[in-house]
Amino acid sequence: MSQIKTEHLHIEKDPDRYEGKAVIRNTRIPVASIVNHYRSGMNIEEILEGYPSLTPAQLFDALSYYFDNKEEIDKELS
C-alpha cells in the first residue's frame, strides 16, 4: 500500500484505494462527503448523527483538510 502522507492526523490518501481521494483514516468516508453536508447547511452535531462512528476530532480534521486543500476537494465536488 502506497499511502500519501498528509499533515492531518485523521486523513489518508492512497492512490490504490478510493481513487486516491482523501478519506477519513480507517473509514471509507471521503472528505468531500463531509464537506458536502457542511456546505448544505448541516451543523456539526447533525453530521455526527449521520456518521455515528466518527469522532468530533475526525470530523473537524476533515473540515480542516478541506480548508487546507480547497481546490482539490472543490474539484471532487464539481
C-alpha positions as protocol buffer text, in pm:
chain_id: "A"
residue {
  index: 1
  type: MET
  ca { x: 0 y: 0 z: 0 }
}
residue {
  index: 2
  type: SER
  ca { x: 147 y: 335 z: -102 }
}
residue {
  index: 3
  type: GLN
  ca { x: -28 y: 586 z: 119 }
}
residue {
  index: 4
  type: ILE
  ca { x: 37 y: 954 z: 65 }
}
residue {
  index: 5
  type: LYS
  ca { x: 118 y: 1127 z: 393 }
}
residue {
  index: 6
  type: THR
  ca { x: -90 y: 1428 z: 486 }
}
residue {
  index: 7
  type: GLU
  ca { x: -36 y: 1679 z: 764 }
}
residue {
  index: 8
  type: HIS
  ca { x: -375 y: 1576 z: 901 }
}
residue {
  index: 9
  type: LEU
  ca { x: -377 y: 1304 z: 1164 }
}
residue {
  index: 10
  type: HIS
  ca { x: -718 y: 1165 z: 1066 }
}
residue {
  index: 11
  type: ILE
  ca { x: -694 y: 1193 z: 687 }
}
residue {
  index: 12
  type: GLU
  ca { x: -532 y: 949 z: 446 }
}
residue {
  index: 13
  type: LYS
  ca { x: -484 y: 926 z: 72 }
}
residue {
  index: 14
  type: ASP
  ca { x: -390 y: 609 z: -108 }
}
residue {
  index: 15
  type: PRO
  ca { x: -366 y: 602 z: -489 }
}
residue {
  index: 16
  type: ASP
  ca { x: -466 y: 233 z: -482 }
}
residue {
  index: 17
  type: ARG
  ca { x: -787 y: 294 z: -284 }
}
residue {
  index: 18
  type: TYR
  ca { x: -1086 y: 526 z: -323 }
}
residue {
  index: 19
  type: GLU
  ca { x: -941 y: 664 z: -647 }
}
residue {
  index: 20
  type: GLY
  ca { x: -667 y: 831 z: -442 }
}
residue {
  index: 21
  type: LYS
  ca { x: -917 y: 1069 z: -283 }
}
residue {
  index: 22
  type: ALA
  ca { x: -882 y: 1196 z: 72 }
}
residue {
  index: 23
  type: VAL
  ca { x: -1077 y: 985 z: 320 }
}
residue {
  index: 24
  type: ILE
  ca { x: -1104 y: 978 z: 695 }
}
residue {
  index: 25
  type: ARG
  ca { x: -845 y: 729 z: 818 }
}
residue {
  index: 26
  type: ASN
  ca { x: -976 y: 377 z: 892 }
}
residue {
  index: 27
  type: THR
  ca { x: -1309 y: 456 z: 727 }
}
residue {
  index: 28
  type: ARG
  ca { x: -1437 y: 477 z: 373 }
}
residue {
  index: 29
  type: ILE
  ca { x: -1580 y: 824 z: 429 }
}
residue {
  index: 30
  type: PRO
  ca { x: -1450 y: 1076 z: 177 }
}
residue {
  index: 31
  type: VAL
  ca { x: -1361 y: 1424 z: 299 }
}
residue {
  index: 32
  type: ALA
  ca { x: -1573 y: 1553 z: 10 }
}
residue {
  index: 33
  type: SER
  ca { x: -1884 y: 1388 z: 159 }
}
residue {
  index: 34
  type: ILE
  ca { x: -1834 y: 1566 z: 490 }
}
residue {
  index: 35
  type: VAL
  ca { x: -1777 y: 1897 z: 311 }
}
residue {
  index: 36
  type: ASN
  ca { x: -2088 y: 1845 z: 101 }
}
residue {
  index: 37
  type: HIS
  ca { x: -2302 y: 1803 z: 415 }
}
residue {
  index: 38
  type: TYR
  ca { x: -2137 y: 2104 z: 578 }
}
residue {
  index: 39
  type: ARG
  ca { x: -2194 y: 2322 z: 272 }
}
residue {
  index: 40
  type: SER
  ca { x: -2558 y: 2216 z: 256 }
}
residue {
  index: 41
  type: GLY
  ca { x: -2610 y: 2377 z: 596 }
}
residue {
  index: 42
  type: MET
  ca { x: -2584 y: 2080 z: 829 }
}
residue {
  index: 43
  type: ASN
  ca { x: -2424 y: 2164 z: 1161 }
}
residue {
  index: 44
  type: ILE
  ca { x: -2153 y: 1953 z: 1325 }
}
residue {
  index: 45
  type: GLU
  ca { x: -2398 y: 1768 z: 1550 }
}
residue {
  index: 46
  type: GLU
  ca { x: -2618 y: 1674 z: 1254 }
}
residue {
  index: 47
  type: ILE
  ca { x: -2323 y: 1546 z: 1055 }
}
residue {
  index: 48
  type: LEU
  ca { x: -2204 y: 1340 z: 1352 }
}
residue {
  index: 49
  type: GLU
  ca { x: -2554 y: 1193 z: 1390 }
}
residue {
  index: 50
  type: GLY
  ca { x: -2534 y: 1079 z: 1029 }
}
residue {
  index: 51
  type: TYR
  ca { x: -2190 y: 924 z: 1086 }
}
residue {
  index: 52
  type: PRO
  ca { x: -2213 y: 778 z: 1438 }
}
residue {
  index: 53
  type: SER
  ca { x: -1875 y: 604 z: 1404 }
}
residue {
  index: 54
  type: LEU
  ca { x: -1692 y: 937 z: 1358 }
}
residue {
  index: 55
  type: THR
  ca { x: -1542 y: 1131 z: 1644 }
}
residue {
  index: 56
  type: PRO
  ca { x: -1560 y: 1511 z: 1656 }
}
residue {
  index: 57
  type: ALA
  ca { x: -1181 y: 1518 z: 1604 }
}
residue {
  index: 58
  type: GLN
  ca { x: -1213 y: 1321 z: 1281 }
}
residue {
  index: 59
  type: LEU
  ca { x: -1490 y: 1547 z: 1156 }
}
residue {
  index: 60
  type: PHE
  ca { x: -1306 y: 1868 z: 1237 }
}
residue {
  index: 61
  type: ASP
  ca { x: -988 y: 1730 z: 1080 }
}
residue {
  index: 62
  type: ALA
  ca { x: -1182 y: 1654 z: 761 }
}
residue {
  index: 63
  type: LEU
  ca { x: -1304 y: 2015 z: 751 }
}
residue {
  index: 64
  type: SER
  ca { x: -952 y: 2139 z: 829 }
}
residue {
  index: 65
  type: TYR
  ca { x: -817 y: 1928 z: 543 }
}
residue {
  index: 66
  type: TYR
  ca { x: -1075 y: 2085 z: 316 }
}
residue {
  index: 67
  type: PHE
  ca { x: -975 y: 2440 z: 406 }
}
residue {
  index: 68
  type: ASP
  ca { x: -608 y: 2349 z: 355 }
}
residue {
  index: 69
  type: ASN
  ca { x: -683 y: 2177 z: 21 }
}
residue {
  index: 70
  type: LYS
  ca { x: -989 y: 2361 z: -103 }
}
residue {
  index: 71
  type: GLU
  ca { x: -908 y: 2336 z: -474 }
}
residue {
  index: 72
  type: GLU
  ca { x: -866 y: 1955 z: -455 }
}
residue {
  index: 73
  type: ILE
  ca { x: -1196 y: 1896 z: -275 }
}
residue {
  index: 74
  type: ASP
  ca { x: -1390 y: 2156 z: -475 }
}
residue {
  index: 75
  type: LYS
  ca { x: -1280 y: 1973 z: -790 }
}
residue {
  index: 76
  type: GLU
  ca { x: -1419 y: 1645 z: -649 }
}
residue {
  index: 77
  type: LEU
  ca { x: -1748 y: 1815 z: -569 }
}
residue {
  index: 78
  type: SER
  ca { x: -1795 y: 1978 z: -909 }
}
